[in-house]
Amino acid sequence: GVDQCIQKFLDVARQTECFFLQKRLQLSVQKPEQVIKEDVSELRNELQRKEALIQKHLGKLRHWQQVLEDISVQHKKPAEMPQGPLAYLE
């Protein structure tokens, strides 16, 4: 029944994976430069993705630094300005 279908599916999936691994091995033996080109391409894509992530986080960091700076400035203003004629006596 269902268990047999699942098992057959998993077996076919393993065979397919094995086939592609064998082809990959053949390619690496026959054309090692192709494998290196693919690896370099993957590394470049990963670098671009990470660079974009860094830029995204830098944008968030700048935003929150500005928020904190604005809050800091708002808290300093009341302390710097006296609150009436008797404020200096406190």
BELZIDA-V818027 format. One record per residue. RES is the residue in three letters. D_CENTER is the distance of its C-alpha to the mean C-alpha in whole Angstrom. Layout:
RES;D_CENTER / RES;D_CENTER
//
This chain:
GLY;43 / VAL;39 / ASP;39 / GLN;40 / CYS;38 / ILE;35 / GLN;36 / LYS;37 / PHE;34 / LEU;32 / ASP;35 / VAL;34 / ALA;30 / ARG;31 / GLN;33 / THR;31 / GLU;28 / CYS;31 / PHE;32 / PHE;29 / LEU;28 / GLN;32 / LYS;31 / ARG;28 / LEU;31 / GLN;33 / LEU;31 / SER;30 / VAL;34 / GLN;35 / LYS;32 / PRO;30 / GLU;29 / GLN;27 / VAL;25 / ILE;24 / LYS;23 / GLU;21 / ASP;19 / VAL;19 / SER;18 / GLU;15 / LEU;14 / ARG;14 / ASN;12 / GLU;9 / LEU;10 / GLN;10 / ARG;7 / LYS;6 / GLU;9 / ALA;8 / LEU;5 / ILE;8 / GLN;10 / LYS;9 / HIS;9 / LEU;13 / GLY;14 / LYS;14 / LEU;15 / ARG;18 / HIS;19 / TRP;19 / GLN;21 / GLN;23 / VAL;24 / LEU;25 / GLU;27 / ASP;29 / ILE;30 / SER;31 / VAL;33 / GLN;35 / HIS;36 / LYS;37 / LYS;39 / PRO;42 / ALA;42 / GLU;43 / MET;46 / PRO;49 / GLN;50 / GLY;53 / PRO;56 / LEU;56 / ALA;53 / TYR;54 / LEU;56 / GLU;53
//
